[in-house]
Amino acid sequence: MVAQQAVAVRPRPGPLGRLPIMRVDARGLTFEVRTGGPEDGAPVLLLHGFPQHGGEWDDVVPALHAAGLRTYALDQRGYAQGARPAAVEAYRIPELVADAAGVLDALGVESAHVVGHDWGAIVAWGLAAAHPRRVRTLTAVSVPHPAAMAHALATDPQQKARSAYIALFRKPGKAEKVLLALNATALRKLLGGVGDAARVARYADPMREPGALTAALNWYRAMSGTDMKAVGPATVPTTFVWSDKDIAIGRTAAEACATHVTGDYRLVELSGVTHWIPDEAPGPLAEAILARVAA
């Protein structure tokens, strides 16, 4: 079944919460995971995007906890200091997907509801395709299935223009120089949609640590058409949450997503919201996640 829902939202980020952080060893790396909710609740794995960290879910998880869910918000490869390999090829999509599965193993979680935003959505799509038994439901946020993105890039000139920034991000040294110059002015501008200066700083400041931004940009530098095409269709119950003010992802890509899901599927469109949905519209996003979990 395919369903579409349009939700009008007035963006109004709330106060940032803070969750306890645990360290999890998996695949020879040490990840940081923000945990919360009832210990016996159904598990939810939360995967962040660029250039953020697991804290981007802090305003989303209270509603999930109130519904009885146990959340695990992972600082992914390159973002956790103990999981920052130097080689670019260490950031290929299969490695990122294997990290998510490895963290579930380390947590003793056989299967989870999986939610991913931005690059975290790509990891979530990959996990659902490669390990469907590990994924109870999938909620992808902002970034559609990689094949839908490929379709949009091949057919929609506007999507090509929206994705032009990736060329800069793939240039070692130059991207870091541009983004971090003048107290990371460009990086802070990129994050402008997340909220006030304190919220922007929460994400921008960790990227100024030695090696941090390079590790995050390595996700783009390791990206290949081969790895993107290798992500198969999602067979699990899936919701894609997209916002009509997203400057990175256009409608062509969002609407093409449905053809790459064979399980129950819903597109939730948030009106008036930018790319930074977990920060900007945590309430409507939590509602979409809970509706998918309940369904």
GIWO-V900621 format. One record per backbone hydrogen bond with DSSP energy under -1.0 kcal/mol. CO is the residue of the C=O (numbers start at 1). NH is the residue of the N-H. If there is no record, write none. Layout:
co = [CO/CO]
nh = [NH/NH]
//
This chain:
co = [1/3/5/7/20/22/24/26/29/31/32/33/34/36/38/42/43/44/45/46/47/49/53/54/55/57/57/61/62/63/64/65/70/71/72/73/76/76/80/82/83/87/88/89/92/93/94/95/96/97/98/99/100/101/102/103/104/105/112/113/114/115/116/117/118/118/119/120/121/122/123/124/125/126/127/131/134/137/138/139/140/141/141/145/145/146/147/148/149/150/151/152/156/157/158/159/161/163/164/165/166/168/171/172/173/174/175/176/177/179/180/181/184/185/186/187/189/191/192/196/197/198/200/200/201/205/206/209/211/212/213/214/216/217/218/224/225/226/228/234/234/237/238/239/240/241/242/243/250/251/252/256/257/258/260/264/265/266/267/268/269/270/271/273/275/276/277/280/281/282/283/284/285/286/287/288/289/290/291]
nh = [265/267/269/271/35/33/31/29/26/24/75/22/73/71/41/70/113/72/115/74/117/52/56/57/58/60/61/65/66/67/69/68/44/36/46/34/79/80/83/30/78/90/91/92/96/97/98/99/100/101/102/103/104/105/106/107/109/108/136/45/139/47/141/120/121/122/123/124/125/126/127/128/129/130/131/134/112/114/239/116/241/118/143/148/149/150/151/152/153/154/155/156/160/161/162/163/164/166/167/169/170/171/175/174/177/178/179/180/181/187/184/185/188/189/190/191/192/194/195/200/201/202/203/204/205/208/209/212/215/216/217/218/219/221/222/228/229/230/231/262/263/138/266/140/268/142/270/246/254/255/256/259/260/261/234/238/3/240/5/242/7/244/9/245/277/280/281/12/285/286/287/288/289/290/291/292/293/294/295]
//
